[in-house]
Amino acid sequence: MIPAQAELHKRVDGYLREAFGELVKEAPDGTAFFVPLGHIGVRVEVEAVGAQDALVECYAWIGQDLAVDEALGSFLAHRNAGLRFGALCVDGEGAVIFRHALFPESAIKTVLARLVEVMADTADTIDQELRERFARSR
């Protein structure tokens, strides 16, 4: 980890544990955290940006086990347009992800805690929408 990333990681660790206590799980390699709120939960990572900066990235895998096809992709694009924060995307392995990033200056305890809570709720809602719309046709 670069110094900015290590410092932000330490801050995020403290903020998450203050906000969510023993719910917070740390990845075995120590690079990420998981907060199991709602049905899906939220993964929180501190990523290096270039050689001297870092950011906090929160994300949730949604619509697991659904095949990404043209109809699902169209739904995600239209649903994405209505989001006030976060973004829906499909990664290189075909997983649907709901994600949002914070600059270090915005990563204060109250903002991070609220973001994790709202992301967990939103991920659950969108996951349910995906399952209702696309799981039946599989």
Secondary structure per residue as TSV (DSSP state, phi and psi in degrees):
chain	resnum	aa	ss	phi	psi
A	1	M	-	360.0	140.3
A	2	I	-	-76.4	160.4
A	3	P	H	-54.3	-43.9
A	4	A	H	-63.3	-37.8
A	5	Q	H	-68.6	-43.5
A	6	A	H	-63.0	-42.1
A	7	E	H	-65.4	-44.8
A	8	L	H	-67.6	-37.9
A	9	H	H	-59.7	-43.5
A	10	K	H	-63.0	-43.2
A	11	R	H	-61.5	-48.3
A	12	V	H	-61.2	-42.5
A	13	D	H	-54.7	-50.1
A	14	G	H	-63.4	-44.6
A	15	Y	H	-62.2	-45.6
A	16	L	H	-64.3	-41.3
A	17	R	H	-69.1	-35.1
A	18	E	H	-66.4	-39.3
A	19	A	H	-79.5	-39.4
A	20	F	H	-120.8	-1.3
A	21	G	G	56.9	-133.9
A	22	E	G	-72.6	-7.4
A	23	L	G	-63.8	-30.2
A	24	V	-	-69.1	126.5
A	25	K	E	-113.3	138.1
A	26	E	E	-102.2	139.4
A	27	A	-	-59.1	147.7
A	28	P	T	-53.8	-33.6
A	29	D	T	-87.2	0.2
A	30	G	S	76.4	11.7
A	31	T	S	-95.5	-11.4
A	32	A	E	-148.1	166.9
A	33	F	E	-126.7	153.9
A	34	F	E	-129.1	129.9
A	35	V	E	-114.3	107.8
A	36	P	-	-82.4	67.6
A	37	L	-	-95.6	141.6
A	38	G	T	68.9	-160.0
A	39	H	T	-76.9	-33.1
A	40	I	T	-105.8	-43.9
A	41	G	-	85.7	173.2
A	42	V	E	-132.0	132.1
A	43	R	E	-94.6	137.6
A	44	V	E	-124.6	126.3
A	45	E	E	-130.2	152.1
A	46	V	E	-109.4	118.0
A	47	E	E	-110.1	142.5
A	48	A	E	-72.0	142.6
A	49	V	E	-124.5	105.5
A	50	G	T	69.0	-156.3
A	51	A	T	-92.7	-10.2
A	52	Q	T	-136.3	7.7
A	53	D	E	-136.8	170.0
A	54	A	E	-149.6	164.8
A	55	L	E	-145.4	165.1
A	56	V	E	-101.7	128.3
A	57	E	E	-119.4	127.2
A	58	C	E	-113.5	137.0
A	59	Y	E	-154.9	160.8
A	60	A	E	-139.0	137.6
A	61	W	E	-84.4	124.6
A	62	I	E	-123.1	163.9
A	63	G	S	58.4	33.6
A	64	Q	T	-61.4	143.0
A	65	D	T	73.2	6.8
A	66	L	-	-95.0	138.0
A	67	A	-	-76.3	131.8
A	68	V	-	-85.1	112.8
A	69	D	-	-127.1	-173.0
A	70	E	H	-61.2	-41.0
A	71	A	H	-65.7	-44.5
A	72	L	H	-66.6	-41.5
A	73	G	H	-60.2	-40.9
A	74	S	H	-64.8	-42.5
A	75	F	H	-58.5	-46.9
A	76	L	H	-60.8	-42.8
A	77	A	H	-62.6	-44.1
A	78	H	H	-69.9	-40.7
A	79	R	H	-65.7	-36.6
A	80	N	H	-58.9	-38.7
A	81	A	H	-63.1	-24.8
A	82	G	T	-92.4	-3.1
A	83	L	-	-77.6	139.6
A	84	R	S	-88.4	-19.3
A	85	F	S	-150.7	163.3
A	86	G	-	76.7	171.7
A	87	A	E	-146.9	144.8
A	88	L	E	-97.5	137.0
A	89	C	E	-151.8	167.8
A	90	V	E	-120.2	126.3
A	91	D	-	-83.1	-179.9
A	92	G	T	-64.7	-15.2
A	93	E	T	-100.1	4.6
A	94	G	S	85.2	13.2
A	95	A	-	-86.8	138.7
A	96	V	E	-88.9	128.1
A	97	I	E	-127.9	138.3
A	98	F	E	-107.1	122.9
A	99	R	E	-140.0	158.3
A	100	H	E	-155.7	143.9
A	101	A	E	-121.7	151.4
A	102	L	E	-124.6	137.3
A	103	F	-	-69.6	155.8
A	104	P	G	-55.9	-35.4
A	105	E	G	-65.3	-26.3
A	106	S	G	-91.1	-11.4
A	107	A	-	-84.1	62.9
A	108	I	-	-95.8	163.3
A	109	K	H	-55.2	-49.1
A	110	T	H	-65.6	-39.3
A	111	V	H	-68.5	-45.7
A	112	L	H	-63.4	-44.9
A	113	A	H	-62.3	-45.2
A	114	R	H	-65.9	-39.6
A	115	L	H	-60.8	-46.5
A	116	V	H	-60.7	-43.5
A	117	E	H	-62.6	-47.9
A	118	V	H	-68.9	-37.9
A	119	M	H	-63.9	-42.0
A	120	A	H	-61.0	-45.1
A	121	D	H	-65.2	-45.4
A	122	T	H	-65.6	-41.2
A	123	A	H	-60.9	-43.1
A	124	D	H	-61.5	-43.6
A	125	T	H	-63.1	-48.6
A	126	I	H	-68.0	-38.1
A	127	D	H	-58.9	-44.4
A	128	Q	H	-62.8	-42.7
A	129	E	H	-59.5	-44.0
A	130	L	H	-62.2	-44.1
A	131	R	I	-67.0	-40.7
A	132	E	I	-65.0	-35.9
A	133	R	I	-87.7	-35.9
A	134	F	I	-115.1	-20.1
A	135	A	I	-70.7	-31.9
A	136	R	T	-65.2	-33.3
A	137	S	T	-83.5	-0.1
A	138	R	-	-93.1	360.0
